Amino acid sequence: MKHQMELTLASATPAFRRAHRRQRRLPSAHWWFDQMRKAVDDAMDWQPATPARPEQTRLLLVAGPKQPA
């Protein structure tokens, strides 16, 4: 096979793809922000938990017999 394939790229094709991609992204962004607004609107008010009761801790330091080194 000794034939060479020739491929030409039109300059209008990439610009068209970029514009199409932007138009497609815009509705999904609106959808996402609408969902986030709905989540915030539907969120419940909550009260923080009451503070924990104080806990008494002890540290026992008992001096025991010394071990020979």
CHARMM-style PDB file with segment names, atoms N, HN, CA, C and O in Angstrom:
ATOM      1  N   MET     1       0.846  -1.168   0.000  1.00  0.00      PROA
ATOM      2  CA  MET     1       0.000   0.000   0.000  1.00  0.00      PROA
ATOM      3  C   MET     1       0.892   1.231   0.000  1.00  0.00      PROA
ATOM      4  O   MET     1       1.574   1.499   0.990  1.00  0.00      PROA
ATOM      5  N   LYS     2       0.898   1.962  -1.063  1.00  0.00      PROA
ATOM      6  HN  LYS     2       0.345   1.745  -1.867  1.00  0.00      PROA
ATOM      7  CA  LYS     2       1.780   3.115  -1.186  1.00  0.00      PROA
ATOM      8  C   LYS     2       1.001   4.401  -1.418  1.00  0.00      PROA
ATOM      9  O   LYS     2       1.538   5.351  -1.986  1.00  0.00      PROA
ATOM     10  N   HSD     3      -0.234   4.446  -0.995  1.00  0.00      PROA
ATOM     11  HN  HSD     3      -0.670   3.674  -0.533  1.00  0.00      PROA
ATOM     12  CA  HSD     3      -1.056   5.644  -1.185  1.00  0.00      PROA
ATOM     13  C   HSD     3      -1.045   6.463   0.103  1.00  0.00      PROA
ATOM     14  O   HSD     3      -0.986   5.914   1.203  1.00  0.00      PROA
ATOM     15  N   GLN     4      -1.100   7.741  -0.046  1.00  0.00      PROA
ATOM     16  HN  GLN     4      -1.147   8.187  -0.939  1.00  0.00      PROA
ATOM     17  CA  GLN     4      -1.112   8.644   1.102  1.00  0.00      PROA
ATOM     18  C   GLN     4      -2.513   9.229   1.249  1.00  0.00      PROA
ATOM     19  O   GLN     4      -3.117   9.686   0.279  1.00  0.00      PROA
ATOM     20  N   MET     5      -3.009   9.204   2.468  1.00  0.00      PROA
ATOM     21  HN  MET     5      -2.518   8.832   3.255  1.00  0.00      PROA
ATOM     22  CA  MET     5      -4.325   9.759   2.704  1.00  0.00      PROA
ATOM     23  C   MET     5      -4.176  11.236   3.080  1.00  0.00      PROA
ATOM     24  O   MET     5      -3.311  11.598   3.878  1.00  0.00      PROA
ATOM     25  N   GLU     6      -5.010  12.061   2.511  1.00  0.00      PROA
ATOM     26  HN  GLU     6      -5.713  11.767   1.863  1.00  0.00      PROA
ATOM     27  CA  GLU     6      -4.943  13.485   2.777  1.00  0.00      PROA
ATOM     28  C   GLU     6      -6.147  13.882   3.628  1.00  0.00      PROA
ATOM     29  O   GLU     6      -7.283  13.505   3.339  1.00  0.00      PROA
ATOM     30  N   LEU     7      -5.877  14.646   4.674  1.00  0.00      PROA
ATOM     31  HN  LEU     7      -4.955  14.952   4.909  1.00  0.00      PROA
ATOM     32  CA  LEU     7      -6.926  15.071   5.590  1.00  0.00      PROA
ATOM     33  C   LEU     7      -6.831  16.579   5.752  1.00  0.00      PROA
ATOM     34  O   LEU     7      -5.772  17.105   6.096  1.00  0.00      PROA
ATOM     35  N   THR     8      -7.928  17.271   5.507  1.00  0.00      PROA
ATOM     36  HN  THR     8      -8.788  16.844   5.227  1.00  0.00      PROA
ATOM     37  CA  THR     8      -7.942  18.723   5.692  1.00  0.00      PROA
ATOM     38  C   THR     8      -8.883  19.056   6.842  1.00  0.00      PROA
ATOM     39  O   THR     8      -9.943  18.450   6.996  1.00  0.00      PROA
ATOM     40  N   LEU     9      -8.484  20.004   7.620  1.00  0.00      PROA
ATOM     41  HN  LEU     9      -7.623  20.496   7.495  1.00  0.00      PROA
ATOM     42  CA  LEU     9      -9.300  20.435   8.757  1.00  0.00      PROA
ATOM     43  C   LEU     9      -9.822  21.829   8.479  1.00  0.00      PROA
ATOM     44  O   LEU     9      -9.046  22.744   8.200  1.00  0.00      PROA
ATOM     45  N   ALA    10     -11.091  21.990   8.552  1.00  0.00      PROA
ATOM     46  HN  ALA    10     -11.722  21.247   8.778  1.00  0.00      PROA
ATOM     47  CA  ALA    10     -11.699  23.303   8.321  1.00  0.00      PROA
ATOM     48  C   ALA    10     -11.533  24.142   9.581  1.00  0.00      PROA
ATOM     49  O   ALA    10     -11.662  23.622  10.689  1.00  0.00      PROA
ATOM     50  N   SER    11     -11.255  25.409   9.429  1.00  0.00      PROA
ATOM     51  HN  SER    11     -11.151  25.831   8.529  1.00  0.00      PROA
ATOM     52  CA  SER    11     -11.024  26.279  10.591  1.00  0.00      PROA
ATOM     53  C   SER    11     -12.321  26.590  11.335  1.00  0.00      PROA
ATOM     54  O   SER    11     -12.267  26.951  12.511  1.00  0.00      PROA
ATOM     55  N   ALA    12     -13.480  26.463  10.697  1.00  0.00      PROA
ATOM     56  HN  ALA    12     -13.524  26.170   9.742  1.00  0.00      PROA
ATOM     57  CA  ALA    12     -14.748  26.787  11.355  1.00  0.00      PROA
ATOM     58  C   ALA    12     -15.191  25.688  12.308  1.00  0.00      PROA
ATOM     59  O   ALA    12     -16.005  25.946  13.194  1.00  0.00      PROA
ATOM     60  N   THR    13     -14.691  24.490  12.156  1.00  0.00      PROA
ATOM     61  HN  THR    13     -14.030  24.280  11.435  1.00  0.00      PROA
ATOM     62  CA  THR    13     -15.148  23.367  12.975  1.00  0.00      PROA
ATOM     63  C   THR    13     -14.834  23.554  14.462  1.00  0.00      PROA
ATOM     64  O   THR    13     -15.747  23.392  15.271  1.00  0.00      PROA
ATOM     65  N   PRO    14     -13.605  23.885  14.879  1.00  0.00      PROA
ATOM     66  CA  PRO    14     -13.346  24.031  16.317  1.00  0.00      PROA
ATOM     67  C   PRO    14     -14.156  25.150  16.964  1.00  0.00      PROA
ATOM     68  O   PRO    14     -14.615  24.992  18.096  1.00  0.00      PROA
ATOM     69  N   ALA    15     -14.345  26.276  16.276  1.00  0.00      PROA
ATOM     70  HN  ALA    15     -13.973  26.404  15.357  1.00  0.00      PROA
ATOM     71  CA  ALA    15     -15.128  27.377  16.854  1.00  0.00      PROA
ATOM     72  C   ALA    15     -16.574  26.944  17.051  1.00  0.00      PROA
ATOM     73  O   ALA    15     -17.201  27.291  18.052  1.00  0.00      PROA
ATOM     74  N   PHE    16     -17.097  26.193  16.105  1.00  0.00      PROA
ATOM     75  HN  PHE    16     -16.589  25.911  15.291  1.00  0.00      PROA
ATOM     76  CA  PHE    16     -18.471  25.714  16.233  1.00  0.00      PROA
ATOM     77  C   PHE    16     -18.602  24.782  17.428  1.00  0.00      PROA
ATOM     78  O   PHE    16     -19.578  24.864  18.174  1.00  0.00      PROA
ATOM     79  N   ARG    17     -17.646  23.915  17.611  1.00  0.00      PROA
ATOM     80  HN  ARG    17     -16.854  23.849  17.005  1.00  0.00      PROA
ATOM     81  CA  ARG    17     -17.697  22.974  18.744  1.00  0.00      PROA
ATOM     82  C   ARG    17     -17.634  23.710  20.070  1.00  0.00      PROA
ATOM     83  O   ARG    17     -18.363  23.363  21.000  1.00  0.00      PROA
ATOM     84  N   ARG    18     -16.781  24.717  20.177  1.00  0.00      PROA
ATOM     85  HN  ARG    18     -16.189  24.998  19.422  1.00  0.00      PROA
ATOM     86  CA  ARG    18     -16.685  25.461  21.431  1.00  0.00      PROA
ATOM     87  C   ARG    18     -17.996  26.163  21.752  1.00  0.00      PROA
ATOM     88  O   ARG    18     -18.447  26.143  22.897  1.00  0.00      PROA
ATOM     89  N   ALA    19     -18.606  26.778  20.758  1.00  0.00      PROA
ATOM     90  HN  ALA    19     -18.240  26.795  19.827  1.00  0.00      PROA
ATOM     91  CA  ALA    19     -19.875  27.484  20.987  1.00  0.00      PROA
ATOM     92  C   ALA    19     -20.964  26.492  21.381  1.00  0.00      PROA
ATOM     93  O   ALA    19     -21.777  26.773  22.261  1.00  0.00      PROA
ATOM     94  N   HSD    20     -20.977  25.355  20.743  1.00  0.00      PROA
ATOM     95  HN  HSD    20     -20.316  25.127  20.028  1.00  0.00      PROA
ATOM     96  CA  HSD    20     -21.980  24.344  21.063  1.00  0.00      PROA
ATOM     97  C   HSD    20     -21.787  23.833  22.490  1.00  0.00      PROA
ATOM     98  O   HSD    20     -22.762  23.631  23.214  1.00  0.00      PROA
ATOM     99  N   ARG    21     -20.548  23.626  22.892  1.00  0.00      PROA
ATOM    100  HN  ARG    21     -19.755  23.790  22.305  1.00  0.00      PROA
ATOM    101  CA  ARG    21     -20.263  23.133  24.241  1.00  0.00      PROA
ATOM    102  C   ARG    21     -20.707  24.156  25.280  1.00  0.00      PROA
ATOM    103  O   ARG    21     -21.258  23.780  26.315  1.00  0.00      PROA
ATOM    104  N   ARG    22     -20.476  25.444  25.025  1.00  0.00      PROA
ATOM    105  HN  ARG    22     -20.028  25.750  24.185  1.00  0.00      PROA
ATOM    106  CA  ARG    22     -20.871  26.488  25.968  1.00  0.00      PROA
ATOM    107  C   ARG    22     -22.394  26.517  26.121  1.00  0.00      PROA
ATOM    108  O   ARG    22     -22.900  26.653  27.234  1.00  0.00      PROA
ATOM    109  N   GLN    23     -23.125  26.390  25.009  1.00  0.00      PROA
ATOM    110  HN  GLN    23     -22.713  26.279  24.105  1.00  0.00      PROA
ATOM    111  CA  GLN    23     -24.583  26.404  25.076  1.00  0.00      PROA
ATOM    112  C   GLN    23     -25.091  25.198  25.846  1.00  0.00      PROA
ATOM    113  O   GLN    23     -26.094  25.284  26.554  1.00  0.00      PROA
ATOM    114  N   ARG    24     -24.409  24.089  25.711  1.00  0.00      PROA
ATOM    115  HN  ARG    24     -23.594  24.019  25.136  1.00  0.00      PROA
ATOM    116  CA  ARG    24     -24.854  22.890  26.411  1.00  0.00      PROA
ATOM    117  C   ARG    24     -24.586  23.002  27.907  1.00  0.00      PROA
ATOM    118  O   ARG    24     -25.371  22.506  28.715  1.00  0.00      PROA
ATOM    119  N   ARG    25     -23.479  23.651  28.285  1.00  0.00      PROA
ATOM    120  HN  ARG    25     -22.841  24.054  27.628  1.00  0.00      PROA
ATOM    121  CA  ARG    25     -23.123  23.766  29.690  1.00  0.00      PROA
ATOM    122  C   ARG    25     -24.028  24.727  30.445  1.00  0.00      PROA
ATOM    123  O   ARG    25     -24.297  24.524  31.628  1.00  0.00      PROA
ATOM    124  N   LEU    26     -24.495  25.763  29.779  1.00  0.00      PROA
ATOM    125  HN  LEU    26     -24.277  25.928  28.817  1.00  0.00      PROA
ATOM    126  CA  LEU    26     -25.284  26.790  30.433  1.00  0.00      PROA
ATOM    127  C   LEU    26     -26.556  26.237  31.074  1.00  0.00      PROA
ATOM    128  O   LEU    26     -26.810  26.553  32.236  1.00  0.00      PROA
ATOM    129  N   PRO    27     -27.369  25.433  30.390  1.00  0.00      PROA
ATOM    130  CA  PRO    27     -28.562  24.890  31.054  1.00  0.00      PROA
ATOM    131  C   PRO    27     -28.217  23.994  32.243  1.00  0.00      PROA
ATOM    132  O   PRO    27     -28.936  23.998  33.243  1.00  0.00      PROA
ATOM    133  N   SER    28     -27.132  23.229  32.151  1.00  0.00      PROA
ATOM    134  HN  SER    28     -26.548  23.226  31.339  1.00  0.00      PROA
ATOM    135  CA  SER    28     -26.794  22.368  33.280  1.00  0.00      PROA
ATOM    136  C   SER    28     -26.346  23.199  34.473  1.00  0.00      PROA
ATOM    137  O   SER    28     -26.578  22.800  35.614  1.00  0.00      PROA
ATOM    138  N   ALA    29     -25.711  24.343  34.242  1.00  0.00      PROA
ATOM    139  HN  ALA    29     -25.523  24.667  33.315  1.00  0.00      PROA
ATOM    140  CA  ALA    29     -25.330  25.218  35.347  1.00  0.00      PROA
ATOM    141  C   ALA    29     -26.582  25.791  36.006  1.00  0.00      PROA
ATOM    142  O   ALA    29     -26.663  25.853  37.233  1.00  0.00      PROA
ATOM    143  N   HSD    30     -27.548  26.206  35.206  1.00  0.00      PROA
ATOM    144  HN  HSD    30     -27.482  26.155  34.209  1.00  0.00      PROA
ATOM    145  CA  HSD    30     -28.808  26.698  35.775  1.00  0.00      PROA
ATOM    146  C   HSD    30     -29.484  25.605  36.583  1.00  0.00      PROA
ATOM    147  O   HSD    30     -30.008  25.861  37.668  1.00  0.00      PROA
ATOM    148  N   TRP    31     -29.474  24.398  36.063  1.00  0.00      PROA
ATOM    149  HN  TRP    31     -29.049  24.190  35.183  1.00  0.00      PROA
ATOM    150  CA  TRP    31     -30.095  23.290  36.782  1.00  0.00      PROA
ATOM    151  C   TRP    31     -29.399  23.074  38.115  1.00  0.00      PROA
ATOM    152  O   TRP    31     -30.061  22.896  39.138  1.00  0.00      PROA
ATOM    153  N   TRP    32     -28.061  23.087  38.115  1.00  0.00      PROA
ATOM    154  HN  TRP    32     -27.523  23.231  37.284  1.00  0.00      PROA
ATOM    155  CA  TRP    32     -27.297  22.849  39.339  1.00  0.00      PROA
ATOM    156  C   TRP    32     -27.607  23.919  40.382  1.00  0.00      PROA
ATOM    157  O   TRP    32     -27.875  23.593  41.539  1.00  0.00      PROA
ATOM    158  N   PHE    33     -27.574  25.184  39.990  1.00  0.00      PROA
ATOM    159  HN  PHE    33     -27.356  25.449  39.050  1.00  0.00      PROA
ATOM    160  CA  PHE    33     -27.831  26.243  40.960  1.00  0.00      PROA
ATOM    161  C   PHE    33     -29.283  26.227  41.433  1.00  0.00      PROA
ATOM    162  O   PHE    33     -29.555  26.560  42.587  1.00  0.00      PROA
ATOM    163  N   ASP    34     -30.212  25.849  40.572  1.00  0.00      PROA
ATOM    164  HN  ASP    34     -29.992  25.578  39.635  1.00  0.00      PROA
ATOM    165  CA  ASP    34     -31.605  25.693  41.019  1.00  0.00      PROA
ATOM    166  C   ASP    34     -31.707  24.596  42.076  1.00  0.00      PROA
ATOM    167  O   ASP    34     -32.433  24.742  43.060  1.00  0.00      PROA
ATOM    168  N   GLN    35     -30.981  23.503  41.872  1.00  0.00      PROA
ATOM    169  HN  GLN    35     -30.391  23.385  41.073  1.00  0.00      PROA
ATOM    170  CA  GLN    35     -31.000  22.419  42.858  1.00  0.00      PROA
ATOM    171  C   GLN    35     -30.409  22.885  44.187  1.00  0.00      PROA
ATOM    172  O   GLN    35     -30.935  22.549  45.248  1.00  0.00      PROA
ATOM    173  N   MET    36     -29.330  23.649  44.139  1.00  0.00      PROA
ATOM    174  HN  MET    36     -28.902  23.922  43.277  1.00  0.00      PROA
ATOM    175  CA  MET    36     -28.697  24.137  45.363  1.00  0.00      PROA
ATOM    176  C   MET    36     -29.606  25.124  46.091  1.00  0.00      PROA
ATOM    177  O   MET    36     -29.697  25.091  47.318  1.00  0.00      PROA
ATOM    178  N   ARG    37     -30.280  26.002  45.344  1.00  0.00      PROA
ATOM    179  HN  ARG    37     -30.206  26.029  44.347  1.00  0.00      PROA
ATOM    180  CA  ARG    37     -31.225  26.926  45.983  1.00  0.00      PROA
ATOM    181  C   ARG    37     -32.363  26.165  46.643  1.00  0.00      PROA
ATOM    182  O   ARG    37     -32.795  26.518  47.740  1.00  0.00      PROA
ATOM    183  N   LYS    38     -32.848  25.124  45.982  1.00  0.00      PROA
ATOM    184  HN  LYS    38     -32.497  24.837  45.091  1.00  0.00      PROA
ATOM    185  CA  LYS    38     -33.925  24.323  46.550  1.00  0.00      PROA
ATOM    186  C   LYS    38     -33.460  23.630  47.828  1.00  0.00      PROA
ATOM    187  O   LYS    38     -34.203  23.567  48.808  1.00  0.00      PROA
ATOM    188  N   ALA    39     -32.237  23.112  47.819  1.00  0.00      PROA
ATOM    189  HN  ALA    39     -31.633  23.163  47.023  1.00  0.00      PROA
ATOM    190  CA  ALA    39     -31.708  22.449  49.015  1.00  0.00      PROA
ATOM    191  C   ALA    39     -31.611  23.426  50.175  1.00  0.00      PROA
ATOM    192  O   ALA    39     -31.926  23.071  51.311  1.00  0.00      PROA
ATOM    193  N   VAL    40     -31.181  24.645  49.907  1.00  0.00      PROA
ATOM    194  HN  VAL    40     -30.925  24.934  48.985  1.00  0.00      PROA
ATOM    195  CA  VAL    40     -31.077  25.648  50.972  1.00  0.00      PROA
ATOM    196  C   VAL    40     -32.461  26.045  51.461  1.00  0.00      PROA
ATOM    197  O   VAL    40     -32.676  26.183  52.665  1.00  0.00      PROA
ATOM    198  N   ASP    41     -33.405  26.229  50.540  1.00  0.00      PROA
ATOM    199  HN  ASP    41     -33.231  26.117  49.561  1.00  0.00      PROA
ATOM    200  CA  ASP    41     -34.764  26.610  50.934  1.00  0.00      PROA
ATOM    201  C   ASP    41     -35.448  25.521  51.744  1.00  0.00      PROA
ATOM    202  O   ASP    41     -36.222  25.816  52.654  1.00  0.00      PROA
ATOM    203  N   ASP    42     -35.166  24.255  51.417  1.00  0.00      PROA
ATOM    204  HN  ASP    42     -34.537  24.015  50.677  1.00  0.00      PROA
ATOM    205  CA  ASP    42     -35.814  23.140  52.106  1.00  0.00      PROA
ATOM    206  C   ASP    42     -35.077  22.704  53.372  1.00  0.00      PROA
ATOM    207  O   ASP    42     -35.547  21.812  54.079  1.00  0.00      PROA
ATOM    208  N   ALA    43     -33.944  23.310  53.665  1.00  0.00      PROA
ATOM    209  HN  ALA    43     -33.562  24.034  53.091  1.00  0.00      PROA
ATOM    210  CA  ALA    43     -33.154  22.896  54.828  1.00  0.00      PROA
ATOM    211  C   ALA    43     -33.910  23.217  56.123  1.00  0.00      PROA
ATOM    212  O   ALA    43     -34.602  24.231  56.218  1.00  0.00      PROA
ATOM    213  N   MET    44     -33.766  22.352  57.098  1.00  0.00      PROA
ATOM    214  HN  MET    44     -33.204  21.528  57.021  1.00  0.00      PROA
ATOM    215  CA  MET    44     -34.416  22.555  58.389  1.00  0.00      PROA
ATOM    216  C   MET    44     -33.558  23.461  59.259  1.00  0.00      PROA
ATOM    217  O   MET    44     -32.330  23.449  59.174  1.00  0.00      PROA
ATOM    218  N   ASP    45     -34.225  24.244  60.094  1.00  0.00      PROA
ATOM    219  HN  ASP    45     -35.223  24.254  60.163  1.00  0.00      PROA
ATOM    220  CA  ASP    45     -33.492  24.981  61.117  1.00  0.00      PROA
ATOM    221  C   ASP    45     -33.152  23.991  62.217  1.00  0.00      PROA
ATOM    222  O   ASP    45     -33.992  23.174  62.594  1.00  0.00      PROA
ATOM    223  N   TRP    46     -31.966  24.050  62.724  1.00  0.00      PROA
ATOM    224  HN  TRP    46     -31.283  24.714  62.418  1.00  0.00      PROA
ATOM    225  CA  TRP    46     -31.571  23.117  63.771  1.00  0.00      PROA
ATOM    226  C   TRP    46     -30.976  23.878  64.930  1.00  0.00      PROA
ATOM    227  O   TRP    46     -30.397  24.953  64.773  1.00  0.00      PROA
ATOM    228  N   GLN    47     -31.133  23.302  66.070  1.00  0.00      PROA
ATOM    229  HN  GLN    47     -31.604  22.428  66.197  1.00  0.00      PROA
ATOM    230  CA  GLN    47     -30.594  23.885  67.290  1.00  0.00      PROA
ATOM    231  C   GLN    47     -29.298  23.138  67.629  1.00  0.00      PROA
ATOM    232  O   GLN    47     -29.243  21.913  67.520  1.00  0.00      PROA
ATOM    233  N   PRO    48     -28.274  23.861  68.035  1.00  0.00      PROA
ATOM    234  CA  PRO    48     -27.036  23.180  68.403  1.00  0.00      PROA
ATOM    235  C   PRO    48     -27.257  22.313  69.636  1.00  0.00      PROA
ATOM    236  O   PRO    48     -28.123  22.597  70.464  1.00  0.00      PROA
ATOM    237  N   ALA    49     -26.483  21.284  69.744  1.00  0.00      PROA
ATOM    238  HN  ALA    49     -25.780  21.053  69.072  1.00  0.00      PROA
ATOM    239  CA  ALA    49     -26.580  20.381  70.893  1.00  0.00      PROA
ATOM    240  C   ALA    49     -26.197  21.131  72.161  1.00  0.00      PROA
ATOM    241  O   ALA    49     -25.398  22.067  72.133  1.00  0.00      PROA
ATOM    242  N   THR    50     -26.779  20.703  73.265  1.00  0.00      PROA
ATOM    243  HN  THR    50     -27.428  19.943  73.289  1.00  0.00      PROA
ATOM    244  CA  THR    50     -26.438  21.324  74.548  1.00  0.00      PROA
ATOM    245  C   THR    50     -24.992  20.967  74.887  1.00  0.00      PROA
ATOM    246  O   THR    50     -24.505  19.904  74.502  1.00  0.00      PROA
ATOM    247  N   PRO    51     -24.316  21.845  75.598  1.00  0.00      PROA
ATOM    248  CA  PRO    51     -22.923  21.552  75.950  1.00  0.00      PROA
ATOM    249  C   PRO    51     -22.842  20.295  76.808  1.00  0.00      PROA
ATOM    250  O   PRO    51     -23.736  20.012  77.605  1.00  0.00      PROA
ATOM    251  N   ALA    52     -21.782  19.565  76.636  1.00  0.00      PROA
ATOM    252  HN  ALA    52     -21.055  19.795  75.989  1.00  0.00      PROA
ATOM    253  CA  ALA    52     -21.588  18.335  77.421  1.00  0.00      PROA
ATOM    254  C   ALA    52     -21.361  18.680  78.888  1.00  0.00      PROA
ATOM    255  O   ALA    52     -20.848  19.747  79.227  1.00  0.00      PROA
ATOM    256  N   ARG    53     -21.755  17.759  79.733  1.00  0.00      PROA
ATOM    257  HN  ARG    53     -22.172  16.893  79.458  1.00  0.00      PROA
ATOM    258  CA  ARG    53     -21.533  17.968  81.159  1.00  0.00      PROA
ATOM    259  C   ARG    53     -20.038  17.924  81.447  1.00  0.00      PROA
ATOM    260  O   ARG    53     -19.289  17.216  80.773  1.00  0.00      PROA
ATOM    261  N   PRO    54     -19.606  18.689  82.459  1.00  0.00      PROA
ATOM    262  CA  PRO    54     -18.181  18.628  82.814  1.00  0.00      PROA
ATOM    263  C   PRO    54     -17.826  17.213  83.278  1.00  0.00      PROA
ATOM    264  O   PRO    54     -18.610  16.557  83.963  1.00  0.00      PROA
ATOM    265  N   GLU    55     -16.674  16.771  82.908  1.00  0.00      PROA
ATOM    266  HN  GLU    55     -16.036  17.304  82.351  1.00  0.00      PROA
ATOM    267  CA  GLU    55     -16.245  15.424  83.291  1.00  0.00      PROA
ATOM    268  C   GLU    55     -15.061  15.544  84.223  1.00  0.00      PROA
ATOM    269  O   GLU    55     -14.083  16.235  83.938  1.00  0.00      PROA
ATOM    270  N   GLN    56     -15.173  14.852  85.349  1.00  0.00      PROA
ATOM    271  HN  GLN    56     -15.968  14.290  85.581  1.00  0.00      PROA
ATOM    272  CA  GLN    56     -14.089  14.903  86.322  1.00  0.00      PROA
ATOM    273  C   GLN    56     -13.087  13.811  85.971  1.00  0.00      PROA
ATOM    274  O   GLN    56     -13.438  12.639  85.833  1.00  0.00      PROA
ATOM    275  N   THR    57     -11.863  14.215  85.834  1.00  0.00      PROA
ATOM    276  HN  THR    57     -11.578  15.167  85.947  1.00  0.00      PROA
ATOM    277  CA  THR    57     -10.808  13.232  85.547  1.00  0.00      PROA
ATOM    278  C   THR    57      -9.766  13.310  86.647  1.00  0.00      PROA
ATOM    279  O   THR    57      -9.558  14.356  87.262  1.00  0.00      PROA
ATOM    280  N   ARG    58      -9.131  12.202  86.875  1.00  0.00      PROA
ATOM    281  HN  ARG    58      -9.300  11.352  86.376  1.00  0.00      PROA
ATOM    282  CA  ARG    58      -8.086  12.145  87.898  1.00  0.00      PROA
ATOM    283  C   ARG    58      -6.819  11.610  87.265  1.00  0.00      PROA
ATOM    284  O   ARG    58      -6.854  10.766  86.369  1.00  0.00      PROA
ATOM    285  N   LEU    59      -5.715  12.113  87.745  1.00  0.00      PROA
ATOM    286  HN  LEU    59      -5.687  12.799  88.472  1.00  0.00      PROA
ATOM    287  CA  LEU    59      -4.430  11.614  87.306  1.00  0.00      PROA
ATOM    288  C   LEU    59      -3.714  11.152  88.564  1.00  0.00      PROA
ATOM    289  O   LEU    59      -3.270  11.960  89.379  1.00  0.00      PROA
ATOM    290  N   LEU    60      -3.613   9.872  88.700  1.00  0.00      PROA
ATOM    291  HN  LEU    60      -3.973   9.215  88.038  1.00  0.00      PROA
ATOM    292  CA  LEU    60      -2.971   9.320  89.886  1.00  0.00      PROA
ATOM    293  C   LEU    60      -1.489   9.135  89.609  1.00  0.00      PROA
ATOM    294  O   LEU    60      -1.094   8.361  88.737  1.00  0.00      PROA
ATOM    295  N   LEU    61      -0.700   9.840  90.345  1.00  0.00      PROA
ATOM    296  HN  LEU    61      -1.021  10.469  91.053  1.00  0.00      PROA
ATOM    297  CA  LEU    61       0.751   9.686  90.246  1.00  0.00      PROA
ATOM    298  C   LEU    61       1.211   9.000  91.524  1.00  0.00      PROA
ATOM    299  O   LEU    61       1.342   9.630  92.573  1.00  0.00      PROA
ATOM    300  N   VAL    62       1.447   7.736  91.419  1.00  0.00      PROA
ATOM    301  HN  VAL    62       1.340   7.224  90.567  1.00  0.00      PROA
ATOM    302  CA  VAL    62       1.845   6.959  92.587  1.00  0.00      PROA
ATOM    303  C   VAL    62       3.335   6.682  92.459  1.00  0.00      PROA
ATOM    304  O   VAL    62       3.803   6.137  91.459  1.00  0.00      PROA
ATOM    305  N   ALA    63       4.053   7.062  93.478  1.00  0.00      PROA
ATOM    306  HN  ALA    63       3.673   7.505  94.290  1.00  0.00      PROA
ATOM    307  CA  ALA    63       5.492   6.801  93.484  1.00  0.00      PROA
ATOM    308  C   ALA    63       5.701   5.378  93.961  1.00  0.00      PROA
ATOM    309  O   ALA    63       5.344   5.033  95.088  1.00  0.00      PROA
ATOM    310  N   GLY    64       6.277   4.558  93.104  1.00  0.00      PROA
ATOM    311  HN  GLY    64       6.567   4.838  92.189  1.00  0.00      PROA
ATOM    312  CA  GLY    64       6.543   3.171  93.458  1.00  0.00      PROA
ATOM    313  C   GLY    64       8.030   2.978  93.744  1.00  0.00      PROA
ATOM    314  O   GLY    64       8.825   3.911  93.631  1.00  0.00      PROA
ATOM    315  N   PRO    65       8.385   1.767  94.110  1.00  0.00      PROA
ATOM    316  CA  PRO    65       9.793   1.504  94.384  1.00  0.00      PROA
ATOM    317  C   PRO    65      10.609   1.680  93.098  1.00  0.00      PROA
ATOM    318  O   PRO    65      10.174   1.319  92.004  1.00  0.00      PROA
ATOM    319  N   LYS    66      11.784   2.238  93.271  1.00  0.00      PROA
ATOM    320  HN  LYS    66      12.136   2.531  94.159  1.00  0.00      PROA
ATOM    321  CA  LYS    66      12.651   2.466  92.130  1.00  0.00      PROA
ATOM    322  C   LYS    66      13.327   1.179  91.718  1.00  0.00      PROA
ATOM    323  O   LYS    66      13.725   0.378  92.564  1.00  0.00      PROA
ATOM    324  N   GLN    67      13.455   0.980  90.429  1.00  0.00      PROA
ATOM    325  HN  GLN    67      13.132   1.630  89.742  1.00  0.00      PROA
ATOM    326  CA  GLN    67      14.111  -0.207  89.891  1.00  0.00      PROA
ATOM    327  C   GLN    67      15.615   0.083  89.771  1.00  0.00      PROA
ATOM    328  O   GLN    67      15.998   1.176  89.355  1.00  0.00      PROA
ATOM    329  N   PRO    68      16.454  -0.868  90.126  1.00  0.00      PROA
ATOM    330  CA  PRO    68      17.903  -0.635  89.934  1.00  0.00      PROA
ATOM    331  C   PRO    68      18.225  -0.564  88.448  1.00  0.00      PROA
ATOM    332  O   PRO    68      17.640  -1.289  87.643  1.00  0.00      PROA
ATOM    333  N   ALA    69      19.137   0.293  88.095  1.00  0.00      PROA
ATOM    334  HN  ALA    69      19.612   0.881  88.749  1.00  0.00      PROA
ATOM    335  CA  ALA    69      19.488   0.482  86.701  1.00  0.00      PROA
ATOM    336  C   ALA    69      20.481  -0.518  86.207  1.00  0.00      PROA
ATOM    337  OT1 ALA    69      20.871  -0.476  85.040  1.00  0.00      PROA
TER     338      ALA     69
END
